[in-house]
Amino acid sequence: MKIQFFILLAILTFTSCQPNYFFEEAIPVNNEAWSYNQPVSFKVDVNDPKKKYNLYFDIDHSTDYSFQNMYVQIHTTFPNGEKTSKPLSIDFMDKTGRWYGKCSGAVCKLRVQLKSAIQFKDPGQYGFEFEQFMRKENLRGIKNLAFRMEEVGGS
């Protein structure tokens, strides 16, 4: 009986700690080099403007990535067709060369929280496009790019 209790407790612990992603999509980067002409786009249908979300941009990269940071332009398209753009500087490592992401072997996973507890004004489809705008046309060592929205509560 005690073993069954501990197994149930372990299952509840591990499943209750999982994020509640409303949306998640990952896109592999061709040849592990993110190019100027390869923006990644995500389309999300938001039906309940009373709910709140955390927005994340996840980057899987190799330890061969040769820059301390990356500049990304984020383009948002709203359901009414309005568009906005915002630059973002993403730090990959500290000044001593220690990676900020979680690394396993030669691959690191870096999570960037874009917004916290955001509410969308209008229901409808939102578009999010990410493009790199560094001085180099191809950023070698970028393996995968993902956009995630985590539901954090209701009204």
NUKOLSE-102136 format. One record per residue: residue number from 1; residue in one letter; chain; y, x, z of N, C-alpha, C in turn. Coordinates in steps of 0.001 Angstrom, whole numbers. Layout:
r seq=NUM, type=A, mol=A, n.y=Y, n.x=X, n.z=Z, ca.y=Y, ca.x=X, ca.z=Z, c.y=Y, c.x=X, c.z=Z
...
// end
This chain:
r seq=1, type=M, mol=A, n.y=-1195, n.x=822, n.z=0, ca.y=0, ca.x=0, ca.z=0, c.y=1260, c.x=866, c.z=0
r seq=2, type=K, mol=A, n.y=1245, n.x=1967, n.z=788, ca.y=2405, ca.x=2846, ca.z=841, c.y=2657, c.x=3505, c.z=-509
r seq=3, type=I, mol=A, n.y=1586, n.x=3880, n.z=-1205, ca.y=1736, ca.x=4532, ca.z=-2516, c.y=2381, c.x=3565, c.z=-3498
r seq=4, type=Q, mol=A, n.y=1959, n.x=2305, n.z=-3480, ca.y=2543, ca.x=1313, ca.z=-4383, c.y=4030, c.x=1112, c.z=-4087
r seq=5, type=F, mol=A, n.y=4385, n.x=1123, n.z=-2817, ca.y=5781, ca.x=981, ca.z=-2435, c.y=6611, c.x=2145, c.z=-2982
r seq=6, type=F, mol=A, n.y=6123, n.x=3371, n.z=-2842, ca.y=6866, ca.x=4537, ca.z=-3324, c.y=6949, c.x=4575, c.z=-4845
r seq=7, type=I, mol=A, n.y=5911, n.x=4124, n.z=-5519, ca.y=5951, ca.x=4057, ca.z=-6978, c.y=7002, c.x=3040, c.z=-7422
r seq=8, type=L, mol=A, n.y=7016, n.x=1871, n.z=-6785, ca.y=8007, ca.x=845, ca.z=-7102, c.y=9418, c.x=1351, c.z=-6807
r seq=9, type=L, mol=A, n.y=9605, n.x=2021, n.z=-5687, ca.y=10905, ca.x=2572, ca.z=-5331, c.y=11360, c.x=3599, c.z=-6363
r seq=10, type=A, mol=A, n.y=10452, n.x=4467, n.z=-6802, ca.y=10791, ca.x=5472, ca.z=-7812, c.y=11183, c.x=4815, c.z=-9129
r seq=11, type=I, mol=A, n.y=10455, n.x=3800, n.z=-9548, ca.y=10765, ca.x=3099, ca.z=-10800, c.y=12141, c.x=2445, c.z=-10706
r seq=12, type=L, mol=A, n.y=12416, n.x=1776, n.z=-9600, ca.y=13719, ca.x=1130, ca.z=-9430, c.y=14850, c.x=2151, c.z=-9394
r seq=13, type=T, mol=A, n.y=14625, n.x=3272, n.z=-8759, ca.y=15646, ca.x=4312, ca.z=-8680, c.y=15992, c.x=4846, c.z=-10056
r seq=14, type=F, mol=A, n.y=14985, n.x=5169, n.z=-10850, ca.y=15232, ca.x=5761, ca.z=-12158, c.y=15775, c.x=4747, c.z=-13159
r seq=15, type=T, mol=A, n.y=15338, n.x=3502, n.z=-13096, ca.y=15825, ca.x=2521, ca.z=-14064, c.y=17195, c.x=1989, c.z=-13681
r seq=16, type=S, mol=A, n.y=17520, n.x=1933, n.z=-12407, ca.y=18818, ca.x=1413, ca.z=-12004, c.y=19936, c.x=2416, c.z=-12242
r seq=17, type=C, mol=A, n.y=19633, n.x=3672, n.z=-12424, ca.y=20644, ca.x=4704, ca.z=-12633, c.y=20973, c.x=4903, c.z=-14111
r seq=18, type=Q, mol=A, n.y=20288, n.x=4199, n.z=-14992, ca.y=20526, ca.x=4364, ca.z=-16415, c.y=21829, c.x=3663, c.z=-16797
r seq=19, type=P, mol=A, n.y=22634, n.x=4281, n.z=-17668, ca.y=23875, ca.x=3635, ca.z=-18104, c.y=23573, c.x=2354, c.z=-18868
r seq=20, type=N, mol=A, n.y=24470, n.x=1408, n.z=-18755, ca.y=24347, ca.x=151, ca.z=-19474, c.y=25207, c.x=252, c.z=-20739
r seq=21, type=Y, mol=A, n.y=24649, n.x=871, n.z=-21789, ca.y=25411, ca.x=1055, ca.z=-23012, c.y=25493, c.x=-242, c.z=-23790
r seq=22, type=F, mol=A, n.y=26703, n.x=-669, n.z=-24036, ca.y=26961, ca.x=-1813, ca.z=-24884, c.y=26772, c.x=-1410, c.z=-26344
r seq=23, type=F, mol=A, n.y=27143, n.x=-168, n.z=-26635, ca.y=27012, ca.x=376, ca.z=-27989, c.y=26714, c.x=1862, c.z=-27872
r seq=24, type=E, mol=A, n.y=25805, n.x=2335, n.z=-28723, ca.y=25590, ca.x=3773, ca.z=-28840, c.y=25010, c.x=4077, c.z=-30209
r seq=25, type=E, mol=A, n.y=25569, n.x=5108, n.z=-30820, ca.y=25078, ca.x=5563, ca.z=-32120, c.y=25331, c.x=7053, c.z=-32224
r seq=26, type=A, mol=A, n.y=24319, n.x=7764, n.z=-32693, ca.y=24426, ca.x=9208, ca.z=-32884, c.y=24252, c.x=9517, c.z=-34368
r seq=27, type=I, mol=A, n.y=25018, n.x=10479, n.z=-34838, ca.y=24964, ca.x=10880, ca.z=-36238, c.y=24704, c.x=12376, c.z=-36304
r seq=28, type=P, mol=A, n.y=23599, n.x=12798, n.z=-36941, ca.y=23349, ca.x=14230, ca.z=-37091, c.y=24344, c.x=14838, c.z=-38076
r seq=29, type=V, mol=A, n.y=24732, n.x=16069, n.z=-37820, ca.y=25683, ca.x=16778, ca.z=-38678, c.y=24904, c.x=17572, c.z=-39723
r seq=30, type=N, mol=A, n.y=25279, n.x=17393, n.z=-40983, ca.y=24613, ca.x=18104, ca.z=-42083, c.y=24690, c.x=19616, c.z=-41902
r seq=31, type=N, mol=A, n.y=23548, n.x=20270, n.z=-41975, ca.y=23455, ca.x=21734, ca.z=-41890, c.y=24075, c.x=22315, c.z=-40622
r seq=32, type=E, mol=A, n.y=24199, n.x=21485, n.z=-39588, ca.y=24777, ca.x=21903, ca.z=-38300, c.y=26134, c.x=22576, c.z=-38468
r seq=33, type=A, mol=A, n.y=26946, n.x=22022, n.z=-39386, ca.y=28309, ca.x=22507, ca.z=-39612, c.y=29187, c.x=21288, c.z=-39895
r seq=34, type=W, mol=A, n.y=30068, n.x=20957, n.z=-38962, ca.y=30928, ca.x=19785, ca.z=-39127, c.y=32107, c.x=20165, c.z=-39991
r seq=35, type=S, mol=A, n.y=32218, n.x=19516, n.z=-41133, ca.y=33233, ca.x=19831, ca.z=-42129, c.y=34413, c.x=18870, c.z=-42045
r seq=36, type=Y, mol=A, n.y=35573, n.x=19335, n.z=-42554, ca.y=36753, ca.x=18468, ca.z=-42654, c.y=36424, c.x=17165, c.z=-43371
r seq=37, type=N, mol=A, n.y=35635, n.x=17278, n.z=-44431, ca.y=35380, ca.x=16104, ca.z=-45268, c.y=34174, c.x=15290, c.z=-44799
r seq=38, type=Q, mol=A, n.y=33765, n.x=15456, n.z=-43531, ca.y=32658, ca.x=14684, ca.z=-42971, c.y=33066, c.x=13978, c.z=-41680
r seq=39, type=P, mol=A, n.y=34080, n.x=13093, n.z=-41746, ca.y=34385, ca.x=12348, ca.z=-40515, c.y=33208, c.x=11440, c.z=-40179
r seq=40, type=V, mol=A, n.y=33039, n.x=11153, n.z=-38906, ca.y=31984, ca.x=10232, ca.z=-38485, c.y=32643, c.x=8929, c.z=-38047
r seq=41, type=S, mol=A, n.y=32041, n.x=7819, n.z=-38477, ca.y=32615, ca.x=6499, ca.z=-38224, c.y=31617, c.x=5606, c.z=-37507
r seq=42, type=F, mol=A, n.y=32160, n.x=4780, n.z=-36626, ca.y=31363, ca.x=3832, ca.z=-35860, c.y=32077, c.x=2488, c.z=-35872
r seq=43, type=K, mol=A, n.y=31338, n.x=1432, n.z=-36076, ca.y=31893, ca.x=78, ca.z=-36065, c.y=31240, c.x=-691, c.z=-34921
r seq=44, type=V, mol=A, n.y=32081, n.x=-1315, n.z=-34095, ca.y=31606, ca.x=-2006, ca.z=-32900, c.y=32172, c.x=-3422, c.z=-32873
r seq=45, type=D, mol=A, n.y=31299, n.x=-4403, n.z=-32674, ca.y=31731, ca.x=-5791, ca.z=-32512, c.y=31933, c.x=-6074, c.z=-31033
r seq=46, type=V, mol=A, n.y=33156, n.x=-6430, n.z=-30678, ca.y=33491, ca.x=-6783, ca.z=-29294, c.y=33772, c.x=-8277, c.z=-29264
r seq=47, type=N, mol=A, n.y=32953, n.x=-9009, n.z=-28528, ca.y=33091, ca.x=-10462, ca.z=-28500, c.y=33786, c.x=-10997, c.z=-27251
r seq=48, type=D, mol=A, n.y=33751, n.x=-10234, n.z=-26154, ca.y=34325, ca.x=-10703, ca.z=-24892, c.y=35421, c.x=-9742, c.z=-24440
r seq=49, type=P, mol=A, n.y=36699, n.x=-10094, n.z=-24687, ca.y=37787, ca.x=-9191, ca.z=-24307, c.y=37999, c.x=-9076, c.z=-22791
r seq=50, type=K, mol=A, n.y=37258, n.x=-9850, n.z=-21989, ca.y=37391, ca.x=-9753, ca.z=-20536, c.y=36556, c.x=-8617, c.z=-19951
r seq=51, type=K, mol=A, n.y=35583, n.x=-8146, n.z=-20710, ca.y=34724, ca.x=-7067, ca.z=-20206, c.y=35432, c.x=-5725, c.z=-20303
r seq=52, type=K, mol=A, n.y=35000, n.x=-4795, n.z=-19450, ca.y=35575, ca.x=-3450, ca.z=-19421, c.y=34516, c.x=-2437, c.z=-19855
r seq=53, type=Y, mol=A, n.y=34989, n.x=-1370, n.z=-20490, ca.y=34084, ca.x=-364, ca.z=-21031, c.y=34618, c.x=1042, c.z=-20782
r seq=54, type=N, mol=A, n.y=33688, n.x=1962, n.z=-20600, ca.y=33997, ca.x=3387, ca.z=-20666, c.y=33607, c.x=3844, c.z=-22067
r seq=55, type=L, mol=A, n.y=34459, n.x=4641, n.z=-22700, ca.y=34197, ca.x=5135, ca.z=-24042, c.y=33928, c.x=6636, c.z=-23980
r seq=56, type=Y, mol=A, n.y=32861, n.x=7071, n.z=-24667, ca.y=32452, ca.x=8473, ca.z=-24659, c.y=32253, c.x=8989, c.z=-26081
r seq=57, type=F, mol=A, n.y=32579, n.x=10246, n.z=-26260, ca.y=32256, ca.x=10978, ca.z=-27489, c.y=31366, c.x=12132, c.z=-27053
r seq=58, type=D, mol=A, n.y=30138, n.x=12145, n.z=-27545, ca.y=29166, ca.x=13171, ca.z=-27161, c.y=28957, c.x=14135, c.z=-28309
r seq=59, type=I, mol=A, n.y=28913, n.x=15415, n.z=-27981, ca.y=28731, ca.x=16470, ca.z=-28978, c.y=27554, c.x=17339, c.z=-28556
r seq=60, type=D, mol=A, n.y=26546, n.x=17410, n.z=-29411, ca.y=25445, ca.x=18354, ca.z=-29204, c.y=25766, c.x=19578, c.z=-30049
r seq=61, type=H, mol=A, n.y=25761, n.x=20740, n.z=-29409, ca.y=26121, ca.x=21968, ca.z=-30132, c.y=25229, c.x=23113, c.z=-29687
r seq=62, type=S, mol=A, n.y=25167, n.x=24115, n.z=-30518, ca.y=24393, ca.x=25300, ca.z=-30160, c.y=25284, c.x=26250, c.z=-29366
r seq=63, type=T, mol=A, n.y=24661, n.x=27167, n.z=-28685, ca.y=25431, ca.x=28177, ca.z=-27949, c.y=26049, c.x=29197, c.z=-28911
r seq=64, type=D, mol=A, n.y=25784, n.x=29027, n.z=-30206, ca.y=26426, ca.x=29863, ca.z=-31225, c.y=27782, c.x=29313, c.z=-31648
r seq=65, type=Y, mol=A, n.y=28171, n.x=28146, n.z=-31127, ca.y=29497, ca.x=27606, ca.z=-31457, c.y=30524, c.x=28650, c.z=-31030
r seq=66, type=S, mol=A, n.y=31411, n.x=29029, n.z=-31935, ca.y=32221, ca.x=30228, ca.z=-31709, c.y=33640, c.x=29983, c.z=-31194
r seq=67, type=F, mol=A, n.y=33942, n.x=28778, n.z=-30755, ca.y=35292, ca.x=28506, ca.z=-30258, c.y=35234, c.x=27977, c.z=-28836
r seq=68, type=Q, mol=A, n.y=36329, n.x=28180, n.z=-28106, ca.y=36420, ca.x=27676, ca.z=-26742, c.y=36702, c.x=26176, c.z=-26740
r seq=69, type=N, mol=A, n.y=37289, n.x=25684, n.z=-27832, ca.y=37641, ca.x=24267, ca.z=-27890, c.y=37473, c.x=23739, c.z=-29308
r seq=70, type=M, mol=A, n.y=37846, n.x=22483, n.z=-29490, ca.y=37821, ca.x=21837, ca.z=-30798, c.y=38920, c.x=20777, c.z=-30801
r seq=71, type=Y, mol=A, n.y=39599, n.x=20667, n.z=-31936, ca.y=40583, ca.x=19602, ca.z=-32103, c.y=39974, c.x=18513, c.z=-32971
r seq=72, type=V, mol=A, n.y=40120, n.x=17270, n.z=-32489, ca.y=39570, ca.x=16106, ca.z=-33171, c.y=40685, c.x=15079, c.z=-33319
r seq=73, type=Q, mol=A, n.y=40723, n.x=14442, n.z=-34466, ca.y=41640, ca.x=13326, ca.z=-34687, c.y=40808, c.x=12049, c.z=-34569
r seq=74, type=I, mol=A, n.y=41251, n.x=11131, n.z=-33707, ca.y=40543, ca.x=9861, ca.z=-33513, c.y=41359, c.x=8747, c.z=-34163
r seq=75, type=H, mol=A, n.y=40740, n.x=8059, n.z=-35113, ca.y=41371, ca.x=6933, ca.z=-35800, c.y=40698, c.x=5656, c.z=-35309
r seq=76, type=T, mol=A, n.y=41509, n.x=4713, n.z=-34872, ca.y=40992, ca.x=3423, ca.z=-34412, c.y=41514, c.x=2332, c.z=-35328
r seq=77, type=T, mol=A, n.y=40606, n.x=1465, n.z=-35769, ca.y=40976, ca.x=302, ca.z=-36574, c.y=40681, c.x=-941, c.z=-35748
r seq=78, type=F, mol=A, n.y=41684, n.x=-1792, n.z=-35596, ca.y=41583, ca.x=-2994, ca.z=-34787, c.y=41153, c.x=-4180, c.z=-35651
r seq=79, type=P, mol=A, n.y=40685, n.x=-5264, n.z=-35039, ca.y=40235, ca.x=-6422, ca.z=-35822, c.y=41301, c.x=-6995, c.z=-36764
r seq=80, type=N, mol=A, n.y=42576, n.x=-6858, n.z=-36393, ca.y=43655, ca.x=-7388, ca.z=-37238, c.y=44036, c.x=-6426, c.z=-38371
r seq=81, type=G, mol=A, n.y=43333, n.x=-5293, n.z=-38478, ca.y=43610, ca.x=-4325, ca.z=-39543, c.y=44551, c.x=-3204, c.z=-39138
r seq=82, type=E, mol=A, n.y=45204, n.x=-3335, n.z=-37995, ca.y=46101, ca.x=-2288, ca.z=-37513, c.y=45301, c.x=-1007, c.z=-37255
r seq=83, type=K, mol=A, n.y=45931, n.x=144, n.z=-37535, ca.y=45265, ca.x=1433, ca.z=-37333, c.y=46147, c.x=2342, c.z=-36496
r seq=84, type=T, mol=A, n.y=45496, n.x=3109, n.z=-35641, ca.y=46191, ca.x=4133, ca.z=-34869, c.y=45414, c.x=5436, c.z=-34982
r seq=85, type=S, mol=A, n.y=46101, n.x=6537, n.z=-34751, ca.y=45467, ca.x=7854, ca.z=-34748, c.y=45968, c.x=8630, c.z=-33547
r seq=86, type=K, mol=A, n.y=45058, n.x=9408, n.z=-32969, ca.y=45420, ca.x=10192, ca.z=-31787, c.y=44665, c.x=11516, c.z=-31826
r seq=87, type=P, mol=A, n.y=45383, n.x=12633, n.z=-31639, ca.y=44685, ca.x=13924, ca.z=-31573, c.y=44082, c.x=14138, c.z=-30189
r seq=88, type=L, mol=A, n.y=42994, n.x=14891, n.z=-30149, ca.y=42329, ca.x=15202, ca.z=-28891, c.y=41848, c.x=16637, c.z=-28934
r seq=89, type=S, mol=A, n.y=42167, n.x=17395, n.z=-27905, ca.y=41643, ca.x=18753, ca.z=-27750, c.y=40467, c.x=18679, c.z=-26784
r seq=90, type=I, mol=A, n.y=39322, n.x=19184, n.z=-27228, ca.y=38106, ca.x=19149, ca.z=-26421, c.y=37729, c.x=20564, c.z=-26037
r seq=91, type=D, mol=A, n.y=37663, n.x=20844, n.z=-24749, ca.y=37253, ca.x=22163, ca.z=-24263, c.y=35740, c.x=22234, c.z=-24185
r seq=92, type=F, mol=A, n.y=35174, n.x=23297, n.z=-24742, ca.y=33731, ca.x=23513, ca.z=-24723, c.y=33305, c.x=24460, c.z=-23616
r seq=93, type=M, mol=A, n.y=34195, n.x=25380, n.z=-23249, ca.y=33842, ca.x=26359, ca.z=-22224, c.y=35080, c.x=26757, c.z=-21439
r seq=94, type=D, mol=A, n.y=34844, n.x=27358, n.z=-20272, ca.y=35965, ca.x=27847, ca.z=-19480, c.y=36371, c.x=29238, c.z=-19980
r seq=95, type=K, mol=A, n.y=37360, n.x=29827, n.z=-19342, ca.y=37883, ca.x=31131, ca.z=-19798, c.y=36897, c.x=32270, c.z=-19624
r seq=96, type=T, mol=A, n.y=35883, n.x=32072, n.z=-18797, ca.y=34874, ca.x=33123, ca.z=-18602, c.y=33722, c.x=32991, c.z=-19597
r seq=97, type=G, mol=A, n.y=33736, n.x=31908, n.z=-20421, ca.y=32677, ca.x=31708, ca.z=-21401, c.y=31543, c.x=30815, c.z=-20927
r seq=98, type=R, mol=A, n.y=31714, n.x=30170, n.z=-19768, ca.y=30684, ca.x=29257, ca.z=-19271, c.y=30852, c.x=27897, c.z=-19934
r seq=99, type=W, mol=A, n.y=29757, n.x=27386, n.z=-20531, ca.y=29778, ca.x=26103, ca.z=-21228, c.y=30005, c.x=24957, c.z=-20244
r seq=100, type=Y, mol=A, n.y=30790, n.x=23974, n.z=-20646, ca.y=31004, ca.x=22784, ca.z=-19831, c.y=29855, c.x=21780, c.z=-19951
r seq=101, type=G, mol=A, n.y=29214, n.x=21725, n.z=-21088, ca.y=28130, ca.x=20769, ca.z=-21289, c.y=26867, c.x=21172, c.z=-20557
r seq=102, type=K, mol=A, n.y=25901, n.x=20276, n.z=-20580, ca.y=24590, ca.x=20572, ca.z=-19996, c.y=23777, c.x=21300, c.z=-21056
r seq=103, type=C, mol=A, n.y=23390, n.x=22522, n.z=-20739, ca.y=22687, ca.x=23358, ca.z=-21706, c.y=21221, c.x=23521, c.z=-21333
r seq=104, type=S, mol=A, n.y=20403, n.x=23494, n.z=-22358, ca.y=18978, ca.x=23753, ca.z=-22217, c.y=18597, c.x=24683, c.z=-23358
r seq=105, type=G, mol=A, n.y=18329, n.x=25920, n.z=-23015, ca.y=18068, ca.x=26902, ca.z=-24062, c.y=19338, c.x=27158, c.z=-24849
r seq=106, type=A, mol=A, n.y=19244, n.x=27055, n.z=-26170, ca.y=20383, ca.x=27341, ca.z=-27041, c.y=21145, c.x=26082, c.z=-27459
r seq=107, type=V, mol=A, n.y=20849, n.x=24929, n.z=-26833, ca.y=21520, ca.x=23676, ca.z=-27187, c.y=22231, c.x=23111, c.z=-25958
r seq=108, type=C, mol=A, n.y=23487, n.x=22706, n.z=-26172, ca.y=24284, ca.x=22103, ca.z=-25100, c.y=24690, c.x=20693, c.z=-25502
r seq=109, type=K, mol=A, n.y=24805, n.x=19836, n.z=-24497, ca.y=25246, ca.x=18458, ca.z=-24698, c.y=26540, c.x=18284, c.z=-23920
r seq=110, type=L, mol=A, n.y=27619, n.x=18052, n.z=-24652, ca.y=28936, ca.x=17898, ca.z=-24048, c.y=29371, c.x=16443, c.z=-24144
r seq=111, type=R, mol=A, n.y=29733, n.x=15859, n.z=-23012, ca.y=30218, ca.x=14473, ca.z=-22977, c.y=31716, c.x=14499, c.z=-22706
r seq=112, type=V, mol=A, n.y=32465, n.x=13769, n.z=-23548, ca.y=33911, ca.x=13643, ca.z=-23394, c.y=34210, c.x=12177, c.z=-23125
r seq=113, type=Q, mol=A, n.y=34787, n.x=11892, n.z=-21971, ca.y=35167, ca.x=10505, ca.z=-21687, c.y=36525, c.x=10261, c.z=-22323
r seq=114, type=L, mol=A, n.y=36550, n.x=9323, n.z=-23266, ca.y=37774, ca.x=9019, ca.z=-24000, c.y=38651, c.x=8024, c.z=-23246
r seq=115, type=K, mol=A, n.y=38038, n.x=6998, n.z=-22709, ca.y=38747, ca.x=5954, ca.z=-21962, c.y=37876, c.x=5485, c.z=-20814
r seq=116, type=S, mol=A, n.y=38528, n.x=5029, n.z=-19753, ca.y=37814, ca.x=4531, ca.z=-18581, c.y=38243, c.x=3094, c.z=-18320
r seq=117, type=A, mol=A, n.y=37265, n.x=2209, n.z=-18160, ca.y=37489, ca.x=799, ca.z=-17826, c.y=38515, c.x=136, c.z=-18750
r seq=118, type=I, mol=A, n.y=38346, n.x=357, n.z=-20050, ca.y=39267, ca.x=-219, ca.z=-21038, c.y=38832, c.x=-1643, c.z=-21380
r seq=119, type=Q, mol=A, n.y=39820, n.x=-2496, n.z=-21601, ca.y=39567, ca.x=-3849, ca.z=-22077, c.y=40155, c.x=-3948, c.z=-23481
r seq=120, type=F, mol=A, n.y=39435, n.x=-4598, n.z=-24379, ca.y=39919, ca.x=-4795, ca.z=-25734, c.y=40696, c.x=-6098, c.z=-25787
r seq=121, type=K, mol=A, n.y=41868, n.x=-6048, n.z=-26378, ca.y=42771, ca.x=-7199, ca.z=-26394, c.y=42202, c.x=-8386, c.z=-27165
r seq=122, type=D, mol=A, n.y=41622, n.x=-8108, n.z=-28324, ca.y=41147, ca.x=-9183, ca.z=-29195, c.y=39667, c.x=-9034, c.z=-29486
r seq=123, type=P, mol=A, n.y=38956, n.x=-10146, n.z=-29625, ca.y=37567, ca.x=-10051, ca.z=-30076, c.y=37536, c.x=-9699, c.z=-31562
r seq=124, type=G, mol=A, n.y=36441, n.x=-9090, n.z=-31990, ca.y=36288, ca.x=-8738, ca.z=-33395, c.y=35705, c.x=-7358, c.z=-33550
r seq=125, type=Q, mol=A, n.y=35757, n.x=-6858, n.z=-34787, ca.y=35176, ca.x=-5554, ca.z=-35078, c.y=36231, c.x=-4450, c.z=-34946
r seq=126, type=Y, mol=A, n.y=35860, n.x=-3419, n.z=-34191, ca.y=36700, ca.x=-2243, ca.z=-34004, c.y=36029, c.x=-1074, c.z=-34709
r seq=127, type=G, mol=A, n.y=36831, n.x=-255, n.z=-35357, ca.y=36313, ca.x=937, ca.z=-36011, c.y=36838, c.x=2187, c.z=-35313
r seq=128, type=F, mol=A, n.y=35959, n.x=3154, n.z=-35110, ca.y=36334, ca.x=4431, ca.z=-34498, c.y=35876, c.x=5539, c.z=-35430
r seq=129, type=E, mol=A, n.y=36817, n.x=6358, n.z=-35876, ca.y=36483, ca.x=7466, ca.z=-36769, c.y=36961, c.x=8763, c.z=-36127
r seq=130, type=F, mol=A, n.y=36085, n.x=9762, n.z=-36156, ca.y=36374, ca.x=11070, ca.z=-35577, c.y=36334, c.x=12103, c.z=-36687
r seq=131, type=E, mol=A, n.y=37404, n.x=12895, n.z=-36796, ca.y=37402, ca.x=13978, ca.z=-37774, c.y=37864, c.x=15251, c.z=-37087
r seq=132, type=Q, mol=A, n.y=37215, n.x=16333, n.z=-37427, ca.y=37625, ca.x=17608, ca.z=-36851, c.y=38820, c.x=18126, c.z=-37642
r seq=133, type=F, mol=A, n.y=39769, n.x=18752, n.z=-36934, ca.y=40862, ca.x=19390, ca.z=-37653, c.y=41199, c.x=20725, c.z=-36996
r seq=134, type=M, mol=A, n.y=40258, n.x=21630, n.z=-37187, ca.y=40424, ca.x=23013, ca.z=-36743, c.y=40943, c.x=23834, c.z=-37927
r seq=135, type=R, mol=A, n.y=41142, n.x=25109, n.z=-37708, ca.y=41597, ca.x=25995, ca.z=-38789, c.y=40484, c.x=26346, c.z=-39755
r seq=136, type=K, mol=A, n.y=39250, n.x=26183, n.z=-39312, ca.y=38093, ca.x=26452, ca.z=-40177, c.y=37596, c.x=25138, c.z=-40775
r seq=137, type=E, mol=A, n.y=37260, n.x=25196, n.z=-42056, ca.y=36788, ca.x=23990, ca.z=-42736, c.y=35454, c.x=23505, c.z=-42188
r seq=138, type=N, mol=A, n.y=34552, n.x=24427, n.z=-41856, ca.y=33232, ca.x=24075, ca.z=-41338, c.y=33053, c.x=24657, c.z=-39940
r seq=139, type=L, mol=A, n.y=32752, n.x=23793, n.z=-38998, ca.y=32500, ca.x=24234, ca.z=-37626, c.y=30996, c.x=24392, c.z=-37444
r seq=140, type=R, mol=A, n.y=30531, n.x=25618, n.z=-37491, ca.y=29101, ca.x=25910, ca.z=-37361, c.y=28657, c.x=25733, c.z=-35911
r seq=141, type=G, mol=A, n.y=27430, n.x=25228, n.z=-35756, ca.y=26866, ca.x=25046, ca.z=-34421, c.y=26983, c.x=23633, c.z=-33894
r seq=142, type=I, mol=A, n.y=27609, n.x=22727, n.z=-34654, ca.y=27710, ca.x=21323, ca.z=-34240, c.y=26505, c.x=20590, c.z=-34818
r seq=143, type=K, mol=A, n.y=25672, n.x=20061, n.z=-33950, ca.y=24399, ca.x=19476, ca.z=-34367, c.y=24421, c.x=17957, c.z=-34494
r seq=144, type=N, mol=A, n.y=25086, n.x=17301, n.z=-33558, ca.y=24992, ca.x=15853, ca.z=-33455, c.y=26280, c.x=15321, c.z=-32836
r seq=145, type=L, mol=A, n.y=26758, n.x=14177, n.z=-33325, ca.y=27952, ca.x=13540, ca.z=-32780, c.y=27601, c.x=12097, c.z=-32446
r seq=146, type=A, mol=A, n.y=28025, n.x=11647, n.z=-31284, ca.y=27664, ca.x=10290, ca.z=-30863, c.y=28862, c.x=9608, c.z=-30221
r seq=147, type=F, mol=A, n.y=28899, n.x=8299, n.z=-30379, ca.y=29906, ca.x=7464, ca.z=-29734, c.y=29160, c.x=6452, c.z=-28887
r seq=148, type=R, mol=A, n.y=29607, n.x=6305, n.z=-27641, ca.y=28946, ca.x=5369, ca.z=-26727, c.y=30002, c.x=4554, c.z=-25985
r seq=149, type=M, mol=A, n.y=29671, n.x=3289, n.z=-25775, ca.y=30489, ca.x=2417, ca.z=-24953, c.y=29611, c.x=1889, c.z=-23830
r seq=150, type=E, mol=A, n.y=30030, n.x=2156, n.z=-22624, ca.y=29277, ca.x=1730, ca.z=-21443, c.y=29993, c.x=554, c.z=-20808
r seq=151, type=E, mol=A, n.y=29277, n.x=-537, n.z=-20635, ca.y=29852, ca.x=-1708, ca.z=-19987, c.y=29955, c.x=-1423, c.z=-18492
r seq=152, type=V, mol=A, n.y=31165, n.x=-1637, n.z=-17938, ca.y=31376, ca.x=-1343, ca.z=-16511, c.y=31747, c.x=-2570, c.z=-15691
r seq=153, type=G, mol=A, n.y=31782, n.x=-3716, n.z=-16287, ca.y=32064, ca.x=-4911, ca.z=-15493, c.y=32688, c.x=-6002, c.z=-16323
r seq=154, type=G, mol=A, n.y=32874, n.x=-7113, n.z=-15687, ca.y=33444, ca.x=-8291, ca.z=-16358, c.y=34898, c.x=-8459, c.z=-16034
r seq=155, type=S, mol=A, n.y=35302, n.x=-9687, n.z=-15953, ca.y=36725, ca.x=-10024, ca.z=-15779, c.y=37273, c.x=-9715, c.z=-14420
// end
